[in-house]
C-alpha cells in the first residue's frame, strides 16, 4: 500500500509538470531545440506506435520508459538499432546494460542522427562554394533502473546532448524519469506506466561561425568582426501515461494490447494504440496506430498513421537471448521508415 501511495505521488508530480511545463503544444511546433530527442529508436515498441510504455523492458526502454530497463530477463544486454529516417537521414542506436545485484541495472547508450553532407551556398555563390559540412547530432545517455517490488519499477536517464554544425556547436543535459506498476487493481497482466522526458536547460549555439564581418554604425573604426548572440531553444519536453493488458491463451499463444496518451510541449498531443501477438515466445507479430486529433491537412503530423512489425526470439536456437526485430513506419510526404534491431542477452 505504501508503494502504491508513492506511485500516486509520482502521478501528481507528473500532473503538475503538465500544468507548468507542457503548454503551447502545436502552437510552438518547430521552435524546440534538440529535435533528435524525439526520434524513437529500436524496432519492437516502435512497431506498436510506442503505445507500450507500461510494459516495455530491456534496452529499448531507455527511450520509451527507463523504468523497464531492470525488467530484462537477462543480467547483461546489448542492442544495436538502425532507422532509415526522413529525407535520407538515419538514426543509429547502440546500448548496453548490466544488472548489479540488488542495486539495480545501469545502462549506457549512444544515439546518433546522421544528416549527411551539405553543400555550402551563399548569396554570391548559390550553386555552392565547394565547401561541404557534415553536421553531428548525438545523445550520450546514462541510465539507472530498479525493480522496487515484484509490481513496481522506476528508472531515470541522464542524457548529454551535443550538436555541431560547421564551426558552431551546442550542448546541454536532459533528464527522463519513469515508473511502471504491474497488476494494477490486483488484475494480473494489467499494467500502468508514466514517463516524463527531456527535462533540462535550454540549448544554445556558440562558436566561431557566429562571427560576421560588419560595421557598427555607432563606432568610427570601420568594418570589423562582430559576434551574433544566438537565441536559446527549450528542449521538447513531454509526458506520457499508458495502460496495457497481457493475456496468455495457452502455453503457446498470447496477446498484449496497449494504449498511451502523450502530451508534447512542442507538437501535437498523441494517442497511441498497439497490439503484440506471440507464438511460443518465438514469433511476434505487431501493429500500432498513432492518432493526433489536433492535426489538420494544412498542419499535418507526418507520422500520424499505422505501424507494423515482426520479431524473432532465437534463444532456443542460439543458446543466447538473441532477438531480431523489424518495424515499418509509413510517413507522409517522405519514403517510409524501416527500422532494424538486434539484441543480445547474457
Secondary structure, DSSP 8 states (H G I E B T S, - for coil): -HHHHHHHHHHHHHHHHHHHT---GGGGTT--B-GGGGS---STTGGGTT--TTT--STTHHHH-GGGGGG-SSSEEEEEEEEE-STT-EEEEEEEEEE-GGG-EEEEEEEEEEEEEEE---SS-TT--S-EEEEEEEEEEEEEEEE-SSSEEEEEEEEEEEEEETTEEEEEEEEEEEEEE-SGGG-TTEEEEEEEEEEE--EE-EEGGGEEEEE-TT-SS-EEEEE----EE-B--EEEEEEEEEEE-SSSEEEEEEEEEEEESSS--EEEEEEEEEETTTEEEEEEEEE-TT--SSS--TT-SEEEEEEEE-HHHHSS--EEEEEEE--TTS--EEEEEEEEE-
